[in-house]
Amino acid sequence: MIKTLIKSKDSRDDTLAPSKFSETVRVRRAPGAQMRIAVFGLGYVGAVSAACLARDGHSVIGVDLKASKVSMINDGKSPIVEKYVGEMIAEGAESGRLRATQNAADAVAQSELSLICVGTPSRGNGSLDTAAVEHVCKEIGAALKGRSDPHTVVLRSTVLPGTMRSLVIPALEAASERNAESGLYIANNPEFLRESTAVEDYDHPPKTVIGAVDEETAGRVAALYAGIDAPLFLTGVETAELVKYADNAWHAVKVAFANEIGSLSKAVDVDSHDVMDIFCADKKLNISPAYLRPGFAFGGSCLPKDLRALIYRGKTLDVETPLLTGAVLSNKRQIDRAFEIITATGRKSIAFLGISFKADTDDLRESPQVALVEKLLGKGYQVRIYDRSVHLARLTGANRDYVNDHIPHIADILGDDLEETVAGAEVVVIGNRAAEFRTVPAMMRPTQRLVDLVRIPLPENFSCRYDGVNW
Ligand SMILES: NC(=O)c1ccc[n+]([C@@H]2O[C@H](COP(=O)([O-])OP(=O)(O)OC[C@H]3O[C@@H](n4cnc5c(N)ncnc54)[C@H](O)[C@@H]3O)[C@@H](O)[C@H]2O)c1
């Protein structure tokens, strides 16, 4: 697991937060030290970054393979269509703070920090093409060889987790024959700007994320954003790489979700914007962190049933809902994943703690924990269950009937003593967030295994082999 180095700063300083263009051009942020910066790639990200950095008082030299982009910058013209950028590039070129070249070595020679903003397009099969990143790293590295002054290289292009460690850092270190000990600092710093509002987004990003292998490097990069008004996350390189993909995947899922609900709305003659306006007004469960922590499958008496009904209604209306259908499939996959983790322990005797879909309810309808236990029983595992809320003696009415009618085999293996259930097993599975399960790790013997579906806090001296379902 990658450790977050530091998390900090969610401050607002309105005097440093220009939102109108006239202010954007005129106002310089109260800067950190003025820096000499090379920006590699003068596309959307590079041109905006170069223009904003020059506006903020830094001395910026842009680098691109394309002669046309280089001469446009040197002529004070923007190589991209983007609000405010043309004016800022004109001002930067006129003041001498912004210029461009095709010669990477020259740019690096005149800089203390290099920002890599080259493209990372899709290949035909969907995989990520990192050739331009690799090429630029080799060029920057070669230009740094033999130099002893400190240099920071910051990757702003979007790359998959592992790219920094497997490609960017080795390429730079090999070509320069330097590393952090000899003053070469390497970080990644994903970009969150959106085209058409890029300058606004540069000045007011939703967050600044800097991924580095050490705090000193992270601090050097953070200095670039002195005065930027956004939460700052200094983290490990893989975390920073993946955050960008989590963001974009989420945005794509949101669009697809809204469109599927929209199509269903249209088919039943309801205004989709009314539905989604009301949906978005719910800041407690909908537009909120609720349900956004990795963990076990969803279940219970409502979500699975209602999702199935909506998908089926869509079918009868000829409205395909692949995202909603995908959610059902994904949920089944999560149960399989937990099963595979448990069976991979190679042990047969299981204590399953928490059988209802969430703690403090005795409702077992469509509990994914029950589905998981049934799968284990079906494969011959010896399972004992403990769940205070589902204790048979306490079950009443409909829930007692449900257990007796639908899952009598579960009733047979319900224990009533937590410590005894834990002590009798080789593998302990924590299935829901019942408060008493926090005491479980301390009860375990070192030879036992813990499979955690909810991310229980572990004591410092916990020595059992531990597997989290998604962590
Ligand atoms: N466009 C966006 O809104 C956006 C937002 C966030 C992140 N990103 C990411 O930022 C990166 C850049 O995106 P973009 O849209 O600015 O790309 P782009 O295609 O607009 O620009 C890339 C530039 O890099 C140049 N280039 C390629 N190889 C080079 C080399 N060896 N040396 C110098 N220049 C070279 C190209 O000529 C081009 O001008 C991508 O990884 C992208 O996923 C883009």
PDBQT file of the ligand as one rigid body, heavy atoms in Angstrom, charges set to zero:
ROOT
HETATM    1  N1  LIG A 501      -6.250  18.023 -23.024  1.00  0.00    +0.000 N 
HETATM    2  C1  LIG A 501      -6.697  17.986 -21.788  1.00  0.00    +0.000 C 
HETATM    3  O1  LIG A 501      -7.725  18.568 -21.448  1.00  0.00    +0.000 OA
HETATM    4  C2  LIG A 501      -5.921  17.257 -20.728  1.00  0.00    +0.000 A 
HETATM    5  C3  LIG A 501      -6.275  17.443 -19.386  1.00  0.00    +0.000 A 
HETATM    6  C4  LIG A 501      -5.555  16.779 -18.403  1.00  0.00    +0.000 A 
HETATM    7  C5  LIG A 501      -4.515  15.931 -18.757  1.00  0.00    +0.000 A 
HETATM    8  N2  LIG A 501      -4.201  15.751 -20.077  1.00  0.00    +0.000 N 
HETATM    9  C6  LIG A 501      -3.077  14.877 -20.388  1.00  0.00    +0.000 C 
HETATM   10  O2  LIG A 501      -1.950  15.715 -20.643  1.00  0.00    +0.000 OA
HETATM   11  C7  LIG A 501      -1.137  15.155 -21.676  1.00  0.00    +0.000 C 
HETATM   12  C8  LIG A 501      -1.047  16.130 -22.824  1.00  0.00    +0.000 C 
HETATM   13  O3  LIG A 501      -2.338  16.326 -23.363  1.00  0.00    +0.000 OA
HETATM   14  P1  LIG A 501      -2.627  17.415 -24.477  1.00  0.00    +0.000 P 
HETATM   15  O4  LIG A 501      -4.094  17.390 -24.727  1.00  0.00    +0.000 OA
HETATM   16  O5  LIG A 501      -1.992  18.705 -24.079  1.00  0.00    +0.000 OA
HETATM   17  O6  LIG A 501      -1.854  16.767 -25.720  1.00  0.00    +0.000 OA
HETATM   18  P2  LIG A 501      -1.658  17.380 -27.174  1.00  0.00    +0.000 P 
HETATM   19  O7  LIG A 501      -1.714  16.241 -28.111  1.00  0.00    +0.000 OA
HETATM   20  O8  LIG A 501      -2.586  18.551 -27.381  1.00  0.00    +0.000 OA
HETATM   21  O9  LIG A 501      -0.192  17.965 -27.117  1.00  0.00    +0.000 OA
HETATM   22  C9  LIG A 501       0.950  17.182 -26.986  1.00  0.00    +0.000 C 
HETATM   23  C10 LIG A 501       2.109  17.962 -27.589  1.00  0.00    +0.000 C 
HETATM   24  O10 LIG A 501       3.304  17.248 -27.319  1.00  0.00    +0.000 OA
HETATM   25  C11 LIG A 501       4.148  17.421 -28.432  1.00  0.00    +0.000 C 
HETATM   26  N3  LIG A 501       5.194  16.408 -28.416  1.00  0.00    +0.000 N 
HETATM   27  C12 LIG A 501       5.101  15.083 -28.655  1.00  0.00    +0.000 A 
HETATM   28  N4  LIG A 501       6.305  14.497 -28.549  1.00  0.00    +0.000 NA
HETATM   29  C13 LIG A 501       7.170  15.459 -28.186  1.00  0.00    +0.000 A 
HETATM   30  C14 LIG A 501       8.552  15.490 -27.921  1.00  0.00    +0.000 A 
HETATM   31  N5  LIG A 501       9.283  14.372 -27.988  1.00  0.00    +0.000 N 
HETATM   32  N6  LIG A 501       9.118  16.653 -27.574  1.00  0.00    +0.000 NA
HETATM   33  C15 LIG A 501       8.393  17.769 -27.504  1.00  0.00    +0.000 A 
HETATM   34  N7  LIG A 501       7.072  17.815 -27.760  1.00  0.00    +0.000 NA
HETATM   35  C16 LIG A 501       6.475  16.685 -28.110  1.00  0.00    +0.000 A 
HETATM   36  C17 LIG A 501       3.211  17.323 -29.623  1.00  0.00    +0.000 C 
HETATM   37  O11 LIG A 501       3.778  17.873 -30.794  1.00  0.00    +0.000 OA
HETATM   38  C18 LIG A 501       2.025  18.141 -29.106  1.00  0.00    +0.000 C 
HETATM   39  O12 LIG A 501       2.142  19.500 -29.423  1.00  0.00    +0.000 OA
HETATM   40  C19 LIG A 501      -1.804  13.817 -22.038  1.00  0.00    +0.000 C 
HETATM   41  O13 LIG A 501      -1.199  12.806 -21.273  1.00  0.00    +0.000 OA
HETATM   42  C20 LIG A 501      -3.239  14.009 -21.624  1.00  0.00    +0.000 C 
HETATM   43  O14 LIG A 501      -3.867  12.785 -21.332  1.00  0.00    +0.000 OA
HETATM   44  C21 LIG A 501      -4.877  16.409 -21.069  1.00  0.00    +0.000 A 
ENDROOT
TORSDOF 0
